[in-house]
């Protein structure tokens, strides 16, 4: 008992796990008013997330230019984003394992250096080395995985549950904002320089700034919640050890044991499958929407075909703006709805996700149906579809963080990344492209045929969105029980 009483005040004030010289603990930080240094850490992590997703959407932003440069079909062009995502998802479990056990600041810094260096190098690849360009996108995905896996767990350690949802919402705001800026950056650089390669030379410079901020502003050690909980319960653990020697919440487990425990968690499994459907739809939209809009406009006679001259980049700019606007509104609306509704309903989070997925699927299907006749309505329905997709970003992550114990969270995030990308946006860009190629092969080549092939192949996204909503409904059946188990 004496040990527990001594540890508690020190740990409450020692947020980063480092006491001042002479053993005096750092000043206590009120839960209602987090330390300024916490928010500096969040600001750096958000900036890195912003750059990550800018780089993610560079290729879709100038897809027509890349297709023309390398002479690619729809299926071959889809390979670029699929390879990127495959590298990302395959590397995620390794970084999750490392993030649960080693210095996460080093992991973040190494990842930034790696992917930014590869991105810069890919801007100098000549036309004859398309396979090397494809490989470079896969390597960039590997570097990106280190960031997306580790950064959310740092936020989870710094903030308690009530404020954590808000901070995660801010962090995930930079997914759509970064993605939208990636489209716009790629289109503007290609237009202003006349060479699409320059789009890959801006984000590495921004990554250099992120690395400097990471080194200067993020402490070398951020104490994890599992460590705090373990220390604060030392006296209780010692007292209970004689009665229940098998209870050891601080015991180290293998990666296989962690995965086995997560697979038995119904809320984690079902919400991950819901996120997988969301990733499938998001990946297909991110890759193909600018090209789909361009083909719709060609059929309507709004823009001329892109043959020899530089391709029209207005759709990438507009879609980038839509992605930013709907992403910000969606994430804020989702977080606020979750904050209010979970006070009156314990299953609010998965029900919000299910409703948003069903609604998004309806709007996306409507956008496909009106694309040939009314381009303005297409933009409106696409914006609404993206808005409801964005509602889920922070809510899904928060579900994971309270149905999984703290010491397994990096592993859980990594496993969720692996599954959601393996069955989601790792295959959707390529699958849409292959289906489009197959449809075009059955008819005489024409602008009408190329538009309809993309329209029909895109329809699969609406049906996948409905499946995603169903998985979130299943999550709602188990979430109360799994949350209590994680708290125990």
C-alpha positions in Angstrom: 0.0 0.0 0.0 2.8 2.4 0.8 4.4 1.8 -2.6 1.2 2.6 -4.4 0.7 5.9 -2.4 4.2 7.0 -3.3 3.8 6.3 -7.0 0.5 8.0 -7.6 1.4 11.7 -7.2 4.6 11.3 -9.1 2.9 9.6 -12.1 0.1 12.1 -12.3 2.5 15.0 -12.8 5.0 13.0 -14.8 3.2 12.9 -18.1 6.2 12.2 -20.2 7.8 9.8 -17.8 10.7 12.1 -16.8 10.9 13.7 -13.4 12.8 16.9 -12.8 16.3 16.9 -11.4 16.6 15.8 -7.8 13.5 13.6 -8.0 10.9 16.5 -8.0 8.0 15.6 -10.2 6.8 17.9 -12.9 3.8 20.2 -12.2 0.5 18.4 -12.4 -1.5 19.0 -15.5 -5.3 19.3 -15.1 -7.4 17.0 -17.2 -9.6 19.9 -18.3 -6.5 21.9 -19.4 -3.8 19.8 -21.1 -0.3 21.1 -21.1 0.8 23.3 -24.0 3.4 20.7 -24.9 0.7 18.1 -25.5 -0.8 20.3 -28.1 2.6 21.0 -29.7 3.0 17.2 -30.1 -0.5 17.0 -31.7 0.4 19.9 -34.0 3.5 18.1 -35.3 1.6 14.8 -35.7 -1.2 16.5 -37.6 1.4 18.2 -39.9 3.0 14.9 -40.7 -0.4 13.3 -41.3 -1.2 16.2 -43.7 2.0 15.5 -45.7 1.4 11.8 -45.8 -2.0 12.1 -47.4 -0.8 14.8 -49.8 1.7 12.3 -51.1 -1.0 9.6 -51.2 -3.1 11.6 -53.7 -0.4 12.9 -56.0 -0.8 10.1 -58.6 -4.6 10.4 -58.8 -4.3 14.2 -59.2 -2.3 13.8 -62.4 -3.5 10.4 -63.5 -4.2 11.4 -67.1 -0.8 12.8 -67.5 0.8 9.7 -66.1 -1.3 7.5 -68.3 -0.3 9.4 -71.4 3.4 9.5 -70.4 3.7 5.8 -69.8 1.0 4.7 -72.2 -1.2 3.0 -69.6 -4.6 1.3 -69.8 -7.1 1.8 -66.9 -6.0 -1.5 -65.4 -2.3 -0.7 -65.5 -2.9 2.8 -64.1 -4.8 1.2 -61.2 -1.7 -0.8 -60.3 0.1 2.3 -59.1 -2.3 2.9 -56.2 -2.6 -0.8 -55.5 1.1 -1.2 -55.1 1.3 1.8 -52.9 -1.4 0.4 -50.6 0.0 -3.1 -50.6 3.4 -1.7 -49.4 1.5 0.3 -46.8 -0.6 -2.6 -45.4 2.2 -5.2 -45.4 4.5 -2.9 -43.4 1.8 -1.9 -40.9 1.9 -5.0 -38.6 5.7 -4.7 -38.2 5.5 -1.1 -37.3 2.6 -1.9 -34.9 4.7 -4.5 -33.2 7.7 -2.0 -32.9 5.4 0.8 -31.8 4.1 -1.2 -28.8 7.6 -2.0 -27.7 10.2 0.6 -28.8 10.8 4.4 -29.1 8.0 5.7 -31.3 9.7 9.0 -32.0 12.6 7.2 -33.7 10.1 5.1 -35.7 8.2 8.2 -36.9 11.4 10.0 -37.9 12.8 7.0 -39.8 9.5 6.6 -41.7 9.5 10.3 -42.7 13.1 10.2 -44.0 12.4 7.0 -46.0 9.2 7.8 -47.8 10.2 11.4 -48.6 13.5 10.3 -50.1 11.8 7.7 -52.3 9.2 10.2 -53.4 11.9 12.7 -54.4 13.8 10.0 -56.3 10.7 8.8 -58.2 10.4 12.3 -59.8 13.6 11.5 -61.8 12.5 8.1 -63.2 12.5 8.1 -67.1 9.7 7.0 -69.3 11.4 3.7 -70.1 11.5 2.6 -66.4 7.8 2.3 -65.6 8.4 -0.8 -63.4 10.8 1.3 -61.2 8.2 4.0 -60.8 5.7 1.3 -59.7 8.3 0.0 -57.2 8.9 3.4 -55.8 5.2 3.9 -55.0 5.3 0.6 -53.0 8.3 1.8 -51.0 6.6 5.1 -50.3 3.7 3.1 -48.9 6.0 1.2 -46.5 7.4 4.5 -45.1 3.9 5.9 -44.7 2.8 2.9 -42.7 5.2 3.8 -39.9 3.4 7.1 -39.3 -0.2 6.0 -39.6 0.3 3.1 -37.2 2.2 4.9 -34.4 0.9 8.5 -34.4 -2.7 7.8 -33.1 -1.4 5.8 -30.2 0.7 8.8 -29.0 -2.5 10.9 -29.0 -4.3 8.1 -27.1 -1.6 8.3 -24.4 -1.7 12.0 -24.0 -5.4 12.5 -23.6 -8.2 10.9 -21.6 -11.2 9.5 -23.3 -13.5 12.5 -23.3 -10.9 14.8 -24.9 -9.3 12.1 -26.9 -12.2 11.9 -29.4 -11.8 15.7 -30.1 -8.1 15.4 -30.6 -8.4 12.4 -32.8 -10.9 14.3 -34.9 -8.4 17.1 -35.4 -5.8 14.5 -36.3 -8.1 12.8 -38.8 -9.2 16.1 -40.3 -5.9 16.1 -42.0 -6.7 13.0 -44.0 -9.2 14.7 -46.3 -7.4 18.0 -46.1 -4.1 16.4 -47.1 -5.7 14.3 -49.7 -7.5 17.3 -51.3 -4.3 19.4 -51.2 -2.5 16.5 -52.9 -4.9 16.6 -55.8 -4.6 20.4 -56.1 -0.8 20.4 -55.6 -0.3 17.8 -58.3 -2.6 19.5 -60.8 -1.2 23.0 -60.2 2.5 21.9 -60.4 1.8 19.9 -63.7 0.0 22.9 -65.1 2.5 25.6 -64.0 5.6 23.7 -65.0 4.3 21.7 -67.9 6.0 18.6 -66.3 4.1 16.4 -63.9 7.3 15.1 -62.3 7.5 18.4 -60.3 4.5 17.3 -58.3 6.7 14.7 -56.5 9.4 17.3 -55.5 7.3 19.4 -53.1 6.2 17.0 -50.4 9.7 15.8 -49.7 10.7 19.4 -48.8 7.6 19.7 -46.5 8.6 16.3 -45.0 12.0 17.8 -44.1 10.3 20.5 -42.1 8.1 17.9 -40.4 11.3 16.0 -39.4 12.8 19.1 -37.9 9.7 19.8 -35.9 9.5 16.1 -34.8 13.1 16.3 -33.4 12.6 19.7 -31.7 9.1 19.4 -30.2 8.3 15.8 -29.5 9.9 14.5 -26.2 12.2 11.5 -26.5 9.8 9.5 -24.3 6.1 9.7 -24.0 4.8 7.6 -21.2 2.1 5.1 -22.3 -1.2 4.6 -20.5 -0.4 1.0 -20.0 2.7 2.0 -18.0 0.7 4.5 -15.9 -2.0 2.0 -15.2 0.5 -0.7 -14.3 2.4 1.6 -11.8 -0.8 3.0 -10.2 -2.1 -0.5 -9.6 1.1 -2.0 -8.2 -0.2 -2.1 -4.6 -3.4 -3.7 -5.7 -1.6 -6.2 -7.9 0.7 -7.2 -5.1 -2.2 -7.6 -2.7 -4.1 -9.8 -5.2 -1.2 -11.8 -6.4 -1.5 -14.3 -3.5 -5.1 -14.9 -4.3 -4.9 -14.8 -8.1 -1.4 -15.4 -9.2 -2.4 -15.7 -12.9 -3.5 -12.1 -13.0 -0.6 -10.0 -14.4 -1.8 -7.1 -16.5 1.7 -5.9 -17.2 2.9 -9.2 -18.5 4.5 -9.1 -22.0 2.9 -11.1 -24.7 3.9 -12.3 -28.1 2.5 -10.8 -31.3 0.6 -14.0 -32.0 -1.0 -13.8 -28.6 -2.0 -10.2 -29.1 -3.5 -11.0 -32.5 -5.3 -14.0 -31.1 -6.9 -11.9 -28.4 -8.0 -9.2 -31.0 -9.6 -11.8 -33.3 -11.8 -12.9 -30.4 -13.0 -9.2 -30.0 -16.2 -9.1 -32.0 -16.4 -5.2 -31.9 -12.9 -4.9 -33.2 -13.4 -7.5 -36.0 -16.8 -6.1 -37.2 -15.7 -2.4 -37.0 -12.5 -3.4 -38.9 -14.6 -5.0 -41.7 -16.8 -1.9 -41.8 -13.7 0.2 -42.1 -12.6 -2.2 -44.9 -15.7 -1.4 -46.9 -15.1 2.3 -46.3 -11.5 2.0 -47.5 -12.6 0.1 -50.6 -15.0 3.0 -51.6 -12.5 5.7 -50.6 -9.7 4.2 -52.5 -11.8 3.8 -55.7 -13.0 7.4 -55.4 -9.6 8.8 -54.7 -8.1 7.1 -57.8 -10.7 7.4 -60.4 -13.1 10.3 -59.8 -11.2 13.0 -61.7 -10.8 10.7 -64.7 -14.5 9.7 -64.4 -15.6 13.3 -64.3 -13.4 14.2 -67.3 -14.9 11.4 -69.4 -18.4 12.5 -68.4 -17.6 16.0 -69.5 -16.2 14.8 -72.9 -19.4 12.9 -73.5 -21.5 16.0 -72.7 -19.2 18.1 -75.0 -18.1 20.3 -72.1 -14.3 19.7 -72.6 -12.3 18.5 -75.6 -10.6 15.1 -75.5 -7.1 15.0 -74.0 -5.0 13.7 -77.0 -1.7 15.5 -77.6 -1.9 18.7 -75.6 -1.7 19.0 -71.8 -4.7 17.5 -70.1 -7.4 19.6 -68.4 -6.7 19.6 -64.6 -9.8 21.4 -63.4 -11.5 18.2 -62.2 -8.5 17.4 -59.9 -8.7 21.0 -58.5 -12.4 20.8 -58.0 -12.4 17.3 -56.5 -9.5 18.3 -54.2 -11.6 21.3 -52.9 -14.6 19.0 -52.4 -12.4 16.5 -50.5 -11.1 19.2 -48.2 -14.5 20.8 -47.5 -16.5 17.6 -47.0 -13.7 16.0 -45.0 -13.6 18.9 -42.5 -17.3 19.0 -42.2 -17.7 15.3 -42.0 -15.1 14.6 -39.4 -16.3 17.5 -37.2 -19.9 16.4 -37.6 -19.1 12.8 -36.8 -17.1 13.7 -33.7 -19.8 16.1 -32.4 -22.6 13.5 -33.1 -20.6 10.9 -31.2 -19.9 13.2 -28.3 -23.5 14.1 -27.8 -25.2 10.8 -28.6 -22.9 8.5 -26.6 -24.1 10.3 -23.5 -27.6 8.9 -24.1 -26.9 5.7 -26.0 -24.0 3.3 -25.3 -24.1 2.1 -28.9 -24.1 5.5 -30.6 -20.7 5.2 -32.3 -21.3 2.1 -34.4 -24.9 3.3 -35.2 -23.5 6.6 -36.5 -21.0 4.8 -38.7 -23.7 2.5 -40.1 -26.1 5.3 -40.9 -23.3 7.3 -42.6 -22.3 4.3 -44.7 -25.8 3.6 -45.9 -26.4 7.3 -46.7 -23.1 7.7 -48.5 -23.8 4.6 -50.7 -27.1 6.1 -51.8 -25.6 9.5 -52.8 -22.7 7.8 -54.7 -25.1 5.7 -56.7 -27.1 8.8 -57.5 -23.9 10.5 -58.7 -23.2 7.7 -61.2 -26.7 7.7 -62.6 -26.8 11.4 -63.4 -23.2 11.8 -64.6 -24.0 11.5 -68.3 -26.7 14.2 -68.3 -25.9 16.7 -65.5 -22.4 17.3 -64.3 -23.4 19.8 -61.6 -25.7 17.2 -60.0 -22.8 14.7 -60.2 -20.5 17.1 -58.2 -23.2 17.6 -55.6 -24.0 14.0 -55.1 -20.3 13.1 -55.0 -19.8 15.8 -52.3 -22.6 14.4 -50.2 -21.3 10.9 -50.6 -17.8 12.0 -49.5 -19.3 14.0 -46.6 -21.0 11.0 -45.1 -17.9 8.8 -45.6 -15.8 11.3 -43.7 -18.1 11.1 -40.7 -16.5 7.8 -39.7 -12.8 8.6 -39.7 -12.4 9.6 -36.0 -15.3 7.6 -34.7 -14.0 4.2 -36.0 -10.6 4.9 -34.4 -12.1 5.8 -31.1 -14.1 2.6 -31.1 -10.8 0.7 -31.4 -9.2 2.6 -28.7 -11.9 1.8 -26.1 -12.6 -1.8 -27.0 -8.9 -2.8 -27.1 -6.6 -2.6 -24.0 -3.8 0.1 -24.2 -0.9 -2.4 -24.5 -2.4 -3.9 -27.7 -3.5 -0.7 -29.4 -0.6 -0.2 -31.8 -0.9 -3.9 -32.8 -4.7 -3.5 -33.2 -4.3 -0.4 -35.4 -1.7 -2.2 -37.5 -3.9 -5.2 -37.9 -6.8 -3.0 -38.8 -4.7 -1.3 -41.4 -3.6 -4.6 -42.8 -7.1 -6.0 -43.2 -8.8 -2.8 -44.3 -6.3 -2.1 -47.0 -5.8 -5.7 -48.1 -9.5 -6.1 -48.8 -10.2 -2.4 -49.4 -8.2 0.2 -51.2 -5.4 -2.2 -52.1 -7.7 -3.9 -54.6 -10.4 -1.3 -55.5 -8.3 0.9 -57.8 -7.0 -2.1 -59.7 -10.4 -3.9 -59.7 -12.2 -0.8 -61.1 -9.6 -0.5 -63.8 -9.7 -4.1 -64.8 -13.5 -4.1 -64.9 -13.4 -0.9 -67.0 -10.9 -2.6 -69.4 -13.1 -5.7 -69.7 -16.2 -3.6 -70.5 -14.4 -1.5 -73.1 -13.0 -4.6 -74.8 -16.6 -5.8 -75.6 -17.5 -2.7 -77.7 -16.0 -0.4 -80.3 -13.6 2.1 -78.8 -15.3 5.4 -78.3 -15.6 8.2 -75.7 -19.1 7.1 -74.9 -17.8 3.5 -74.3 -14.9 4.7 -72.1 -17.3 6.7 -70.0 -19.8 3.9 -69.6 -17.1 1.4 -68.7 -16.0 3.6 -65.8 -19.6 4.2 -64.8 -20.6 0.6 -64.6 -17.4 -0.5 -62.8 -17.9 2.3 -60.3 -21.3 1.0 -59.4 -19.7 -1.8 -57.2 -18.7 0.9 -54.7 -22.3 1.7 -53.8 -23.0 -2.0 -53.0 -19.7 -2.3 -51.0 -20.8 0.7 -48.9 -24.1 -1.1 -48.0 -22.0 -4.1 -46.7 -19.9 -1.7 -44.7 -23.0 -0.3 -43.0 -24.2 -3.8 -42.2 -20.8 -4.6 -40.4 -21.2 -1.5 -38.3 -24.7 -2.6 -37.3 -23.1 -5.9 -36.2 -20.5 -3.9 -34.2 -23.4 -2.3 -32.2 -24.5 -5.7 -31.0 -21.2 -6.4 -29.1 -19.7 -3.0 -28.3 -21.0 -2.6 -24.8 -19.7 -6.0 -23.6 -16.3 -5.6 -25.4 -15.8 -2.2 -23.9 -16.4 -3.4 -20.4 -14.0 -6.3 -21.0 -11.3 -3.9 -22.2 -11.8 -1.7 -19.1 -11.4 -4.7 -16.9 
